[in-house]
Amino acid sequence: MELRQLEHFVAVAEEQHFTRAAERLAVSQSGLSASVRALEQELRTPLFSRTTRTVRLTEAGRALLVEAERTLAGARAARDAVDAVRGLLRGTLTVGVEQCVAGVSPARLLAAFHREHPQMELRLRQEGTSSLLDGVAGGRLDLAFAATVSPAEWRGELVPLAREPMVLLCAAGHPFAGRAQVAWEELPGASFIDFHPDWGPRRAADEAFAAAGVRRTVGLEVNDVHSLLELVQEGLGIAVVPHHFSRKPEAARLVAVELAGAHRPVYESVVVLPGARSLSPGARSLMRLVREDPVREPDGAGAGQAWLRG
């Protein structure tokens, strides 16, 4: 079994398509297929269930994927460690990011990193927090900017970036728009707009409603901030979101209302690290930029802090 075969296998597993995987790796499709077949023959079991339209992992394939990602991450870490001793920083830095991280600008940090280390290849994966945790744990990601991660679900290191209140966001014509506060008891029966369950803001909102003992129905689920704000603007529902959403230009005509009561939900943005011993040289360099970021807000997100202290 060779590292090249594992790279081919992981690419097909992630793309769920042989042609796309071959294009991504810049190899011929026939060569890629032969490499995967040889791996299956060596392991004496099919790794993929193939049809004319889909390529899916078998149970054996899913088991191998976890170990293959870990093995490839270890090989990259070994090469990076040797390069670091030689004073070089090469290879690939793969970063995961939630779309709703507060306290830092991942784009600005990656740009600064690229200026310092132009020889390193940067890869970015935007995913929900649960997927990001799996990616860092499995070695697919060097680190991740995530949200609403509890220490109980992550055994590595969590670096705090920002804490801010969750607020109720509604259209200007909504009955809640003229209020300073809205109580949790008033929310059952309302129409809610939210992200899919894996995204950080949805995780934070679900935890807050559960803590308050309030049941709600999310009728409209989206995958991006702009769609959520547009749907709220059109009066199709209300949303419970991090306070910094209300400061986006697209939210200029929306109203943010404080959630009153003992359960005051907080949205926390963090950097997810695999642990000091397994942190790659590239990840260590990026974390130095995070800690040196002059506009970082480690204790909160501006105007929302009064609500947290109240």
URRAKA-V760641 format. One record per residue. OMEGA is omega in degrees with one decimal (none if undefined). Layout:
OMEGA
OMEGA
This chain:
-176.2
177.2
179.6
178.6
178.9
176.7
178.3
-179.5
-178.8
179.8
178.1
179.2
-178.1
-178.2
-175.4
-176.7
-177.4
-177.9
179.5
178.9
179.0
178.1
179.6
-177.2
-177.9
175.1
177.9
180.0
-180.0
178.0
178.0
-179.9
179.8
179.2
179.4
178.3
179.0
177.8
177.8
179.0
179.4
-179.1
176.0
176.7
175.9
177.1
-179.8
169.7
-172.2
168.5
-179.9
-176.0
-173.3
172.6
-177.8
178.0
169.8
177.9
177.4
178.6
178.6
178.8
-179.5
-175.9
-179.6
-177.7
179.0
178.2
-179.9
179.9
179.6
177.0
177.7
178.8
178.0
-179.8
179.0
178.3
-178.8
-179.0
178.5
178.4
-179.3
177.4
179.7
179.8
-178.8
173.2
-175.8
177.5
-174.4
171.6
-178.8
-174.0
173.9
-178.7
166.8
179.0
-172.0
-179.9
177.9
174.5
177.8
171.8
179.1
-179.9
-180.0
179.2
179.6
177.2
177.9
178.2
-179.1
177.5
179.5
-174.1
-176.1
-179.4
178.9
175.9
178.6
173.3
-178.4
177.4
176.5
-176.0
173.7
-173.4
-179.8
178.5
178.5
178.0
177.7
-178.6
178.3
-179.9
-177.4
179.8
177.8
178.5
176.5
175.3
-177.8
170.8
-171.0
-177.0
173.8
177.9
178.3
177.9
-178.3
-177.3
179.6
-176.9
176.5
-177.9
174.0
179.5
-178.4
176.5
-176.5
172.8
179.5
179.7
167.2
-179.2
174.1
-178.8
-178.3
176.8
-177.2
-179.2
-178.5
179.2
179.6
-170.8
-178.5
-174.6
173.5
-179.9
173.5
179.8
179.8
-176.9
180.0
-171.2
178.2
-179.2
178.3
176.9
-175.8
172.5
-177.9
176.7
172.4
-169.0
-176.3
-176.5
-175.5
179.5
178.4
177.8
-179.7
179.7
179.7
179.1
-179.2
179.2
178.2
179.8
179.8
-178.9
-177.5
177.2
178.0
177.3
176.2
-177.4
-177.0
179.4
-178.2
179.2
-179.7
-175.5
-174.0
177.9
179.1
-178.8
179.9
179.3
176.8
179.7
-179.9
176.4
-177.9
178.4
176.8
-178.3
172.4
-168.7
172.9
-174.4
-175.5
174.5
-175.6
179.4
177.6
179.2
-179.3
-179.4
-174.2
-178.1
178.6
-177.4
175.9
-176.8
179.9
174.5
-174.5
175.0
-177.3
-178.0
-179.0
-172.0
-179.7
177.8
-176.5
175.7
-175.8
166.6
179.2
-179.2
-178.6
-175.0
-172.2
-174.8
-175.7
179.9
-178.2
177.1
178.1
178.4
177.6
178.6
178.4
179.0
174.0
178.2
177.6
-176.5
-180.0
-175.6
-175.5
-178.1
178.7
179.9
-173.1
-175.8
177.4
-174.9
169.2
-169.4
-176.8
-172.9
178.8
179.5
179.5
-178.3
-176.2
none
